[in-house]
């Protein structure tokens, strides 16, 4: 009798245990933790088990497709993402993941189709414009369609960094130095500490060096011409070479000249930010962070050591404020 009671008790406890609702959110976080460690096998295991409990859960399916994609299993990834790509609750990430899977399979036609579909559904998605532009550039390097796509992404979602990254590099290759400089500097303020940041800082310094050799602009929008003319007025400062200190002087004079024109100049957050740094006495430190850190690492480290308080104040200022580009300040290349 005791044995029967024990069996019945065990059965009830087991039934109660296995009838507990599965914490999907916890399983998703566990899987993402594995993904951050590049342990995709364990991520797939956790997500597969989660899917057994909720086979139609969009978040789980999306995460499983992503894990398969990151592990190089594109066919399995595609099987999962197809389950939700046509559903009403498919979000931007669904189309991003699907596009990446198709690119991984070298199916550029389907990747093109899925990005267009995603952009139609989410016309203000900077991330979708960024990745679609990258696809167009892959299909046809130098194609105007790619830069038009990145420009549109900047216009509709001005705080997504990816479009600035690609646009700055694109313009750097075709000699449009105005927008390579402007988009590049906006990018490093939106994405301040990544490997891409270092890459774009180098692009910025190289273009400034080229600028004061050519020192001209052929046409352009009113905004482009105003920027170029204001920068050209500071060319004498570069007579003895370009260093972070010289660039600080050039860019200081540029800001003072730009704002001296008053209301005739359109509002532009990047220039407002530069003026704010100037007023705070941190513009020199900002330019050292922007240029000195890539021009000569040892010289920059020496500057940081000898200007420890100024550098600390700049870092505190930078990390205490989130740089954002407002809607409506789009003056992109036409």
N, C-alpha and C positions, 0 to 999 in steps of 0.2 A: 504494500500500500504506500509506504514511504517512497519507494522507487517511482511509483506511478505519479505521486504528487510532485516529486522532483522533476520528472519529465514534463508534466503539465506546466509547472512553474517556469522551467527553462524555455518551453515552447512559447509561453506568453511573453516572457522577457525578450526572446529572440524576435517574436513577431512585432513587439513594440519597438524594438531597436531598428528593425529593417523597414518599419512603416514610417519612421521619422522622415520629414521632408528633407530633401537634399539641399544643402546650402550652395546654390549655384554660384552666387557671388564669391563665396570663399574659394570654390574650385577654380573660378576664373582667375582670381588673384594668385592662387597657387601656380596655375599654369603660366601666368605672365611672369611670375618670379623665376620659374624654370627657363622661360624664353630669354629673360634678361641675362641669364647665365649661359645662354646658347645650349641649354640642355633640352633640345626639342623632342627627344624621345619621351622623356618624362612628361613634358607638356602635352604631347599627343595622348599619352596614357591617361592623364587626368581628364582631359577634355573628352576623350572617347567614353570614359565612364560617366561623365556628366551628361553626355548626349543620350545615354541609355535611359536616364531619368526624364529628360526633357528633350525629346528628339526633334522638336520644331523650334527650339530656342535660337533666335537669331544671333545673339552674342556668342554663344558657344560654337555655333557653326562657323561664324566669321573668324573666331579665334583659332579654331581647329584648321581652317583653310590656311590661315596665316602661318601656323606652326608647320604644316606640311610644306608650304611654299619655302619657308626659311630653311627647312631640312633638305630642300632640293627635290621633294616629291611632288612635282608640278601636276601630274595627272590626278593624284589623290586630292591635291589642293583644289583643282578645278572641279572635281566631282562635288566637293563640299560647297564651294562658293556659288555654283550653278543653282543650288537648292534655294538660295535666297536673293539672287540677283534680280529676279522679276517680282519680288514681293513688295508690298506697299511700305513695309517697315525697313527696307534696305536703306542704310545710311551712306554717307560719303565714303566711309572706310571700306564698305563692301565693294564699291566701284574702284577704289584705289587698289585693294588687294586683287580683285579680278584683273585689272589692267596689268599689274605686276606679274601675275601668273601667266597671262597671255604673252607678255614680253619675255618671260623666262622660257616659254615654249617656242619663242621666235615666231609667234602668230601675230604679226603686227597689224594685220587686217582686223582681227577680232579685238585686239587691244584698242585700236582706233575706234571701233564701234562702241565698246563698253565705256570709254572715256567720254565720248559724245553723249551717250545715254546718261551718264552720271552728271555731266555739266548741264544737260537739259533739265534734270531733276533738281540739281543744286547749282543754280547759275551764279551764286556768290561764293563758291568754294575755291579759295586760293590754292588749296592743295591739289585739286583736280586739274586746274589750269596749269599748275607747275609740272605735274607729271605728264599731262597731255602734250605740253610744249616740248618736254624732253623727248617724248616718243616721236613727235614730228621732226625734231632735229636729228634724231637717230635715223629716221627714214630718208631725210634729205638735209644733210649738214649745210648750214647757212641759209636754209629756207626762210623766207619772210614770214611764213605761216607760224613758225615756232616763236619768233619774237612777238608777233601780234597776239599770240596766245598768252605769253608771259605778261605782256603789257595789260591785257584784259584782266588777268589775275591780280595785278597790282592795283588796277582801277577799282575792282569790285571788292577786294579783300586786302586793304593796304597794310595789314599787320602780319601777313603770312610771309615769312622770310624767303622761302624757296624761289619765288618768282624774281625777286631782286637779285638773288645769287646768279641765276641763269642769265637774266637780262644784262647784268653788269659784265659778265664774262663775254656774252655775245657782242655787246657794243664795243668792248675792248678789242675784239678781233676784227671789227669792221671800221675802226677808227672814229667811232662816235664817242669822243672822250668826255663830253659833257655828261651824258647819261651813265657812262661807265663809272665816273667819279661819284655822281649823286646816288645812283642805285647801290653802288658798292659800299658807300659810307652808311647809307640807311641799313643795308644788310648787316654790317658788323655791329650796329647798335641794336638791331632786333635779335641777332644771334651772336652774342658777344664772346662766347668761349667754346669754340669747336674747331675741328681741323679745317673746316671750310672758312672760318673766320681768318685764320692765318693765311690761307690761300688768297683771299680777297684783299687783305691788307697789303700783300705783296703787289697785287694788281694795281691798287690805288697808288702806291709809291712810284711804280714804274710809269703810270700814266701821268702823274705830276711831272716827272722828269721829261717825258715826251712833250708835255704841254708847253713848257717854257723853251723848247727848241722850235716848235712850229708856231706857237703863240698866235693862232688865228682860228676863226670859225667861218664856214661858208654857209650863210643863211641859217635857217632854222626858225623855230617858234620865237615869239617875243621873250618867253622865259629863258630859252636857250641862249639867245643873243645877249640878254641882260646878264646872265651868269658869266658868259664868256668875256664880255667886255669888262665886267667888274674884276674878274680874275686877271685879265691881261694887264690891267692898270698896275698890278703888283709885280710885274715881271722883273723890274730892276732889282728886286730883293734877291733874285736867283742868279745874279751876275757872277757870284763866286762859288756856285755849286748849291746843291740841294741837300739839306740835312733836316732832321726833325725840328731843330731850332729855327732854321730858316723857314720851313713850312709853317711853323707856329706864327712867325712874323707875317708871312704872306697871308695866311688865312685870317689872322686878326685884322689886318688892314681890309681884307675883303669884307668881313662881317661889318666893320664900321662903315665902309663905303656903301654896302648893300642897304643897310637900315637908314643911312642918311637920306636916301631917296624917299623915305616915308611911304605914304599910301600908294604911290605909283608902283610899288613892288608887291607882287602877290604874296599872301601868307604861305610859309613853307616851314613845316615843323623842324626839319633838320637844321635850318638856319636859326630858328628860335632857340633850339637846344644849344647850338654853338655859342650864341650870344649869352645864354644863361650861364654856360661854363665860364665864359669870359668875365661875366659880372661876379661870379663866385671865386674868381682867381684860380680856376682849375683848368683853363684851356691849355696851358703848357703841358700839364700832366696828361690831359686827354690826347694831345698830339704825340706825346711820347708813347703812350699806350697804343696809339693807332699806327705810328710809323717807326718809332725807335725800337719797338719790340721785334720788328722783322728786318730792319736795316742792319743792325749790328747788336747781337744779343749781349755781348760782354759790355759794350758801351752803355746799353740800356740798363743792364743790371747795376752798373756803376752809378747811373743817374738815379735809379730807384734808391740805392743806398745813401747817396748824398742828398736826396730830396725825400727822405722817408716820410716826413709829416705831410708834405704836399701830396705825395702819391697815395698815402693812406686816406687822406681826405677825399681824393678823387674816387678811389675804389668804393669808399663808403657812400659817396654821392651817387655813383653809377648803380650800385646794387640796391640802393634805397629807393630808386625810381624806375618804373618800367617805361622804356621808350616806346611810344606809340605814334603811328602816323594816322591823322584823322581822315575820315572820308571827305572827299571834295577837294583835296589838295593834289589832284592828279594833273600833271602838266607834261605827260609822257611824249616821247618822240612821235611825230606824225609821219 
